Amino acid sequence: MEHADLDAMIDRLAEQSPLDELALQRLKKRRLALRDMIARLEVNAEPDDRA
């Protein structure tokens, strides 16, 4: 699932009544994990300029 898809799902879920706090919390945790994975991939993809 892409990051933008998660953002859209979180937005839709947050607007629902009654609010499903557990589902919202799980989606946010999944989005954070995806952000971390993207950040690691970006760091690994950058050339090493220390040499």
mmCIF file of the N, C-alpha and C atoms, coordinates in Angstrom:
data_MODEL
# 
_entry.id   MODEL 
# 
loop_
_atom_site.group_PDB 
_atom_site.id 
_atom_site.type_symbol 
_atom_site.label_atom_id 
_atom_site.label_alt_id 
_atom_site.label_comp_id 
_atom_site.label_asym_id 
_atom_site.label_entity_id 
_atom_site.label_seq_id 
_atom_site.pdbx_PDB_ins_code 
_atom_site.Cartn_x 
_atom_site.Cartn_y 
_atom_site.Cartn_z 
_atom_site.occupancy 
_atom_site.B_iso_or_equiv 
_atom_site.pdbx_formal_charge 
_atom_site.auth_seq_id 
_atom_site.auth_comp_id 
_atom_site.auth_asym_id 
_atom_site.auth_atom_id 
_atom_site.pdbx_PDB_model_num 
ATOM 1   N N  . MET A 1 1  ? 0.853   -1.174 0.000  1.00 0.00 ? 1  MET A N  1 
ATOM 2   C CA . MET A 1 1  ? 0.000   0.000  0.000  1.00 0.00 ? 1  MET A CA 1 
ATOM 3   C C  . MET A 1 1  ? 0.901   1.241  0.000  1.00 0.00 ? 1  MET A C  1 
ATOM 4   N N  . GLU A 1 2  ? 0.574   2.186  -0.831 1.00 0.00 ? 2  GLU A N  1 
ATOM 5   C CA . GLU A 1 2  ? 1.399   3.374  -0.952 1.00 0.00 ? 2  GLU A CA 1 
ATOM 6   C C  . GLU A 1 2  ? 1.094   4.377  0.156  1.00 0.00 ? 2  GLU A C  1 
ATOM 7   N N  . HIS A 1 3  ? 2.062   5.235  0.388  1.00 0.00 ? 3  HIS A N  1 
ATOM 8   C CA . HIS A 1 3  ? 1.949   6.237  1.448  1.00 0.00 ? 3  HIS A CA 1 
ATOM 9   C C  . HIS A 1 3  ? 0.731   7.137  1.250  1.00 0.00 ? 3  HIS A C  1 
ATOM 10  N N  . ALA A 1 4  ? 0.494   7.592  0.037  1.00 0.00 ? 4  ALA A N  1 
ATOM 11  C CA . ALA A 1 4  ? -0.651  8.471  -0.245 1.00 0.00 ? 4  ALA A CA 1 
ATOM 12  C C  . ALA A 1 4  ? -1.967  7.747  0.011  1.00 0.00 ? 4  ALA A C  1 
ATOM 13  N N  . ASP A 1 5  ? -2.019  6.453  -0.293 1.00 0.00 ? 5  ASP A N  1 
ATOM 14  C CA . ASP A 1 5  ? -3.223  5.667  -0.023 1.00 0.00 ? 5  ASP A CA 1 
ATOM 15  C C  . ASP A 1 5  ? -3.502  5.607  1.478  1.00 0.00 ? 5  ASP A C  1 
ATOM 16  N N  . LEU A 1 6  ? -2.445  5.423  2.259  1.00 0.00 ? 6  LEU A N  1 
ATOM 17  C CA . LEU A 1 6  ? -2.613  5.393  3.713  1.00 0.00 ? 6  LEU A CA 1 
ATOM 18  C C  . LEU A 1 6  ? -3.118  6.739  4.227  1.00 0.00 ? 6  LEU A C  1 
ATOM 19  N N  . ASP A 1 7  ? -2.555  7.824  3.715  1.00 0.00 ? 7  ASP A N  1 
ATOM 20  C CA . ASP A 1 7  ? -3.018  9.154  4.119  1.00 0.00 ? 7  ASP A CA 1 
ATOM 21  C C  . ASP A 1 7  ? -4.500  9.332  3.828  1.00 0.00 ? 7  ASP A C  1 
ATOM 22  N N  . ALA A 1 8  ? -4.932  8.899  2.657  1.00 0.00 ? 8  ALA A N  1 
ATOM 23  C CA . ALA A 1 8  ? -6.340  9.029  2.284  1.00 0.00 ? 8  ALA A CA 1 
ATOM 24  C C  . ALA A 1 8  ? -7.228  8.173  3.180  1.00 0.00 ? 8  ALA A C  1 
ATOM 25  N N  . MET A 1 9  ? -6.790  6.961  3.478  1.00 0.00 ? 9  MET A N  1 
ATOM 26  C CA . MET A 1 9  ? -7.574  6.088  4.356  1.00 0.00 ? 9  MET A CA 1 
ATOM 27  C C  . MET A 1 9  ? -7.683  6.676  5.760  1.00 0.00 ? 9  MET A C  1 
ATOM 28  N N  . ILE A 1 10 ? -6.600  7.239  6.255  1.00 0.00 ? 10 ILE A N  1 
ATOM 29  C CA . ILE A 1 10 ? -6.600  7.846  7.582  1.00 0.00 ? 10 ILE A CA 1 
ATOM 30  C C  . ILE A 1 10 ? -7.553  9.033  7.621  1.00 0.00 ? 10 ILE A C  1 
ATOM 31  N N  . ASP A 1 11 ? -7.516  9.856  6.576  1.00 0.00 ? 11 ASP A N  1 
ATOM 32  C CA . ASP A 1 11 ? -8.406  11.015 6.508  1.00 0.00 ? 11 ASP A CA 1 
ATOM 33  C C  . ASP A 1 11 ? -9.872  10.589 6.500  1.00 0.00 ? 11 ASP A C  1 
ATOM 34  N N  . ARG A 1 12 ? -10.204 9.569  5.691  1.00 0.00 ? 12 ARG A N  1 
ATOM 35  C CA . ARG A 1 12 ? -11.588 9.092  5.615  1.00 0.00 ? 12 ARG A CA 1 
ATOM 36  C C  . ARG A 1 12 ? -12.041 8.502  6.948  1.00 0.00 ? 12 ARG A C  1 
ATOM 37  N N  . LEU A 1 13 ? -11.166 7.724  7.569  1.00 0.00 ? 13 LEU A N  1 
ATOM 38  C CA . LEU A 1 13 ? -11.507 7.082  8.833  1.00 0.00 ? 13 LEU A CA 1 
ATOM 39  C C  . LEU A 1 13 ? -11.701 8.117  9.937  1.00 0.00 ? 13 LEU A C  1 
ATOM 40  N N  . ALA A 1 14 ? -10.887 9.157  9.938  1.00 0.00 ? 14 ALA A N  1 
ATOM 41  C CA . ALA A 1 14 ? -10.977 10.197 10.964 1.00 0.00 ? 14 ALA A CA 1 
ATOM 42  C C  . ALA A 1 14 ? -12.284 10.987 10.860 1.00 0.00 ? 14 ALA A C  1 
ATOM 43  N N  . GLU A 1 15 ? -12.894 11.010 9.658  1.00 0.00 ? 15 GLU A N  1 
ATOM 44  C CA . GLU A 1 15 ? -14.137 11.757 9.456  1.00 0.00 ? 15 GLU A CA 1 
ATOM 45  C C  . GLU A 1 15 ? -15.375 10.937 9.824  1.00 0.00 ? 15 GLU A C  1 
ATOM 46  N N  . GLN A 1 16 ? -15.212 9.632  10.009 1.00 0.00 ? 16 GLN A N  1 
ATOM 47  C CA . GLN A 1 16 ? -16.356 8.764  10.295 1.00 0.00 ? 16 GLN A CA 1 
ATOM 48  C C  . GLN A 1 16 ? -16.827 8.920  11.726 1.00 0.00 ? 16 GLN A C  1 
ATOM 49  N N  . SER A 1 17 ? -18.090 8.641  11.896 1.00 0.00 ? 17 SER A N  1 
ATOM 50  C CA . SER A 1 17 ? -18.663 8.652  13.235 1.00 0.00 ? 17 SER A CA 1 
ATOM 51  C C  . SER A 1 17 ? -19.466 7.380  13.404 1.00 0.00 ? 17 SER A C  1 
ATOM 52  N N  . PRO A 1 18 ? -19.274 6.593  14.391 1.00 0.00 ? 18 PRO A N  1 
ATOM 53  C CA . PRO A 1 18 ? -18.307 6.775  15.483 1.00 0.00 ? 18 PRO A CA 1 
ATOM 54  C C  . PRO A 1 18 ? -16.880 6.474  15.011 1.00 0.00 ? 18 PRO A C  1 
ATOM 55  N N  . LEU A 1 19 ? -15.947 7.117  15.634 1.00 0.00 ? 19 LEU A N  1 
ATOM 56  C CA . LEU A 1 19 ? -14.539 7.008  15.270 1.00 0.00 ? 19 LEU A CA 1 
ATOM 57  C C  . LEU A 1 19 ? -13.975 5.675  15.758 1.00 0.00 ? 19 LEU A C  1 
ATOM 58  N N  . ASP A 1 20 ? -13.332 4.950  14.868 1.00 0.00 ? 20 ASP A N  1 
ATOM 59  C CA . ASP A 1 20 ? -12.687 3.685  15.213 1.00 0.00 ? 20 ASP A CA 1 
ATOM 60  C C  . ASP A 1 20 ? -11.234 3.990  15.580 1.00 0.00 ? 20 ASP A C  1 
ATOM 61  N N  . GLU A 1 21 ? -11.013 4.264  16.846 1.00 0.00 ? 21 GLU A N  1 
ATOM 62  C CA . GLU A 1 21 ? -9.685  4.677  17.331 1.00 0.00 ? 21 GLU A CA 1 
ATOM 63  C C  . GLU A 1 21 ? -8.620  3.617  17.065 1.00 0.00 ? 21 GLU A C  1 
ATOM 64  N N  . LEU A 1 22 ? -8.974  2.358  17.265 1.00 0.00 ? 22 LEU A N  1 
ATOM 65  C CA . LEU A 1 22 ? -7.991  1.298  17.090 1.00 0.00 ? 22 LEU A CA 1 
ATOM 66  C C  . LEU A 1 22 ? -7.554  1.190  15.632 1.00 0.00 ? 22 LEU A C  1 
ATOM 67  N N  . ALA A 1 23 ? -8.500  1.230  14.715 1.00 0.00 ? 23 ALA A N  1 
ATOM 68  C CA . ALA A 1 23 ? -8.161  1.161  13.295 1.00 0.00 ? 23 ALA A CA 1 
ATOM 69  C C  . ALA A 1 23 ? -7.327  2.376  12.888 1.00 0.00 ? 23 ALA A C  1 
ATOM 70  N N  . LEU A 1 24 ? -7.689  3.535  13.389 1.00 0.00 ? 24 LEU A N  1 
ATOM 71  C CA . LEU A 1 24 ? -6.941  4.758  13.081 1.00 0.00 ? 24 LEU A CA 1 
ATOM 72  C C  . LEU A 1 24 ? -5.507  4.658  13.601 1.00 0.00 ? 24 LEU A C  1 
ATOM 73  N N  . GLN A 1 25 ? -5.358  4.166  14.815 1.00 0.00 ? 25 GLN A N  1 
ATOM 74  C CA . GLN A 1 25 ? -4.031  4.009  15.403 1.00 0.00 ? 25 GLN A CA 1 
ATOM 75  C C  . GLN A 1 25 ? -3.185  3.019  14.600 1.00 0.00 ? 25 GLN A C  1 
ATOM 76  N N  . ARG A 1 26 ? -3.799  1.933  14.145 1.00 0.00 ? 26 ARG A N  1 
ATOM 77  C CA . ARG A 1 26 ? -3.066  0.935  13.357 1.00 0.00 ? 26 ARG A CA 1 
ATOM 78  C C  . ARG A 1 26 ? -2.610  1.508  12.015 1.00 0.00 ? 26 ARG A C  1 
ATOM 79  N N  . LEU A 1 27 ? -3.480  2.267  11.359 1.00 0.00 ? 27 LEU A N  1 
ATOM 80  C CA . LEU A 1 27 ? -3.108  2.875  10.078 1.00 0.00 ? 27 LEU A CA 1 
ATOM 81  C C  . LEU A 1 27 ? -1.978  3.879  10.261 1.00 0.00 ? 27 LEU A C  1 
ATOM 82  N N  . LYS A 1 28 ? -2.042  4.671  11.319 1.00 0.00 ? 28 LYS A N  1 
ATOM 83  C CA . LYS A 1 28 ? -0.983  5.649  11.568 1.00 0.00 ? 28 LYS A CA 1 
ATOM 84  C C  . LYS A 1 28 ? 0.350   4.954  11.852 1.00 0.00 ? 28 LYS A C  1 
ATOM 85  N N  . LYS A 1 29 ? 0.301   3.847  12.577 1.00 0.00 ? 29 LYS A N  1 
ATOM 86  C CA . LYS A 1 29 ? 1.518   3.090  12.866 1.00 0.00 ? 29 LYS A CA 1 
ATOM 87  C C  . LYS A 1 29 ? 2.093   2.503  11.579 1.00 0.00 ? 29 LYS A C  1 
ATOM 88  N N  . ARG A 1 30 ? 1.215   2.013  10.713 1.00 0.00 ? 30 ARG A N  1 
ATOM 89  C CA . ARG A 1 30 ? 1.646   1.464  9.424  1.00 0.00 ? 30 ARG A CA 1 
ATOM 90  C C  . ARG A 1 30 ? 2.261   2.550  8.549  1.00 0.00 ? 30 ARG A C  1 
ATOM 91  N N  . ARG A 1 31 ? 1.654   3.744  8.569  1.00 0.00 ? 31 ARG A N  1 
ATOM 92  C CA . ARG A 1 31 ? 2.178   4.868  7.790  1.00 0.00 ? 31 ARG A CA 1 
ATOM 93  C C  . ARG A 1 31 ? 3.563   5.264  8.294  1.00 0.00 ? 31 ARG A C  1 
ATOM 94  N N  . LEU A 1 32 ? 3.746   5.286  9.606  1.00 0.00 ? 32 LEU A N  1 
ATOM 95  C CA . LEU A 1 32 ? 5.040   5.633  10.182 1.00 0.00 ? 32 LEU A CA 1 
ATOM 96  C C  . LEU A 1 32 ? 6.102   4.601  9.797  1.00 0.00 ? 32 LEU A C  1 
ATOM 97  N N  . ALA A 1 33 ? 5.736   3.330  9.829  1.00 0.00 ? 33 ALA A N  1 
ATOM 98  C CA . ALA A 1 33 ? 6.679   2.277  9.439  1.00 0.00 ? 33 ALA A CA 1 
ATOM 99  C C  . ALA A 1 33 ? 7.065   2.435  7.969  1.00 0.00 ? 33 ALA A C  1 
ATOM 100 N N  . LEU A 1 34 ? 6.112   2.788  7.137  1.00 0.00 ? 34 LEU A N  1 
ATOM 101 C CA . LEU A 1 34 ? 6.391   2.996  5.719  1.00 0.00 ? 34 LEU A CA 1 
ATOM 102 C C  . LEU A 1 34 ? 7.322   4.194  5.525  1.00 0.00 ? 34 LEU A C  1 
ATOM 103 N N  . ARG A 1 35 ? 7.095   5.266  6.274  1.00 0.00 ? 35 ARG A N  1 
ATOM 104 C CA . ARG A 1 35 ? 7.986   6.440  6.193  1.00 0.00 ? 35 ARG A CA 1 
ATOM 105 C C  . ARG A 1 35 ? 9.409   6.064  6.587  1.00 0.00 ? 35 ARG A C  1 
ATOM 106 N N  . ASP A 1 36 ? 9.534   5.260  7.651  1.00 0.00 ? 36 ASP A N  1 
ATOM 107 C CA . ASP A 1 36 ? 10.859  4.823  8.095  1.00 0.00 ? 36 ASP A CA 1 
ATOM 108 C C  . ASP A 1 36 ? 11.549  3.990  7.022  1.00 0.00 ? 36 ASP A C  1 
ATOM 109 N N  . MET A 1 37 ? 10.793  3.101  6.382  1.00 0.00 ? 37 MET A N  1 
ATOM 110 C CA . MET A 1 37 ? 11.354  2.264  5.333  1.00 0.00 ? 37 MET A CA 1 
ATOM 111 C C  . MET A 1 37 ? 11.803  3.116  4.144  1.00 0.00 ? 37 MET A C  1 
ATOM 112 N N  . ILE A 1 38 ? 11.004  4.102  3.775  1.00 0.00 ? 38 ILE A N  1 
ATOM 113 C CA . ILE A 1 38 ? 11.361  5.001  2.675  1.00 0.00 ? 38 ILE A CA 1 
ATOM 114 C C  . ILE A 1 38 ? 12.640  5.767  3.019  1.00 0.00 ? 38 ILE A C  1 
ATOM 115 N N  . ALA A 1 39 ? 12.735  6.250  4.248  1.00 0.00 ? 39 ALA A N  1 
ATOM 116 C CA . ALA A 1 39 ? 13.921  6.993  4.672  1.00 0.00 ? 39 ALA A CA 1 
ATOM 117 C C  . ALA A 1 39 ? 15.168  6.109  4.612  1.00 0.00 ? 39 ALA A C  1 
ATOM 118 N N  . ARG A 1 40 ? 15.056  4.847  5.055  1.00 0.00 ? 40 ARG A N  1 
ATOM 119 C CA . ARG A 1 40 ? 16.199  3.930  4.992  1.00 0.00 ? 40 ARG A CA 1 
ATOM 120 C C  . ARG A 1 40 ? 16.611  3.661  3.550  1.00 0.00 ? 40 ARG A C  1 
ATOM 121 N N  . LEU A 1 41 ? 15.635  3.480  2.685  1.00 0.00 ? 41 LEU A N  1 
ATOM 122 C CA . LEU A 1 41 ? 15.943  3.239  1.277  1.00 0.00 ? 41 LEU A CA 1 
ATOM 123 C C  . LEU A 1 41 ? 16.633  4.441  0.648  1.00 0.00 ? 41 LEU A C  1 
ATOM 124 N N  . GLU A 1 42 ? 16.191  5.637  1.005  1.00 0.00 ? 42 GLU A N  1 
ATOM 125 C CA . GLU A 1 42 ? 16.810  6.850  0.460  1.00 0.00 ? 42 GLU A CA 1 
ATOM 126 C C  . GLU A 1 42 ? 18.244  6.986  0.934  1.00 0.00 ? 42 GLU A C  1 
ATOM 127 N N  . VAL A 1 43 ? 18.504  6.679  2.193  1.00 0.00 ? 43 VAL A N  1 
ATOM 128 C CA . VAL A 1 43 ? 19.861  6.767  2.733  1.00 0.00 ? 43 VAL A CA 1 
ATOM 129 C C  . VAL A 1 43 ? 20.760  5.747  2.045  1.00 0.00 ? 43 VAL A C  1 
ATOM 130 N N  . ASN A 1 44 ? 20.249  4.544  1.841  1.00 0.00 ? 44 ASN A N  1 
ATOM 131 C CA . ASN A 1 44 ? 21.048  3.500  1.188  1.00 0.00 ? 44 ASN A CA 1 
ATOM 132 C C  . ASN A 1 44 ? 21.267  3.780  -0.289 1.00 0.00 ? 44 ASN A C  1 
ATOM 133 N N  . ALA A 1 45 ? 20.389  4.536  -0.901 1.00 0.00 ? 45 ALA A N  1 
ATOM 134 C CA . ALA A 1 45 ? 20.498  4.829  -2.339 1.00 0.00 ? 45 ALA A CA 1 
ATOM 135 C C  . ALA A 1 45 ? 21.460  5.968  -2.621 1.00 0.00 ? 45 ALA A C  1 
ATOM 136 N N  . GLU A 1 46 ? 21.751  6.792  -1.613 1.00 0.00 ? 46 GLU A N  1 
ATOM 137 C CA . GLU A 1 46 ? 22.651  7.932  -1.807 1.00 0.00 ? 46 GLU A CA 1 
ATOM 138 C C  . GLU A 1 46 ? 24.094  7.442  -1.898 1.00 0.00 ? 46 GLU A C  1 
ATOM 139 N N  . PRO A 1 47 ? 24.890  8.048  -2.786 1.00 0.00 ? 47 PRO A N  1 
ATOM 140 C CA . PRO A 1 47 ? 26.304  7.649  -2.871 1.00 0.00 ? 47 PRO A CA 1 
ATOM 141 C C  . PRO A 1 47 ? 27.051  8.050  -1.596 1.00 0.00 ? 47 PRO A C  1 
ATOM 142 N N  . ASP A 1 48 ? 28.044  7.274  -1.273 1.00 0.00 ? 48 ASP A N  1 
ATOM 143 C CA . ASP A 1 48 ? 28.842  7.525  -0.075 1.00 0.00 ? 48 ASP A CA 1 
ATOM 144 C C  . ASP A 1 48 ? 29.924  8.557  -0.406 1.00 0.00 ? 48 ASP A C  1 
ATOM 145 N N  . ASP A 1 49 ? 29.797  9.775  0.124  1.00 0.00 ? 49 ASP A N  1 
ATOM 146 C CA . ASP A 1 49 ? 30.726  10.873 -0.161 1.00 0.00 ? 49 ASP A CA 1 
ATOM 147 C C  . ASP A 1 49 ? 31.847  10.991 0.866  1.00 0.00 ? 49 ASP A C  1 
ATOM 148 N N  . ARG A 1 50 ? 31.949  10.028 1.757  1.00 0.00 ? 50 ARG A N  1 
ATOM 149 C CA . ARG A 1 50 ? 32.963  10.112 2.821  1.00 0.00 ? 50 ARG A CA 1 
ATOM 150 C C  . ARG A 1 50 ? 34.355  9.751  2.325  1.00 0.00 ? 50 ARG A C  1 
ATOM 151 N N  . ALA A 1 51 ? 34.486  9.149  1.203  1.00 0.00 ? 51 ALA A N  1 
ATOM 152 C CA . ALA A 1 51 ? 35.786  8.674  0.710  1.00 0.00 ? 51 ALA A CA 1 
ATOM 153 C C  . ALA A 1 51 ? 36.624  9.792  0.154  1.00 0.00 ? 51 ALA A C  1 
# 
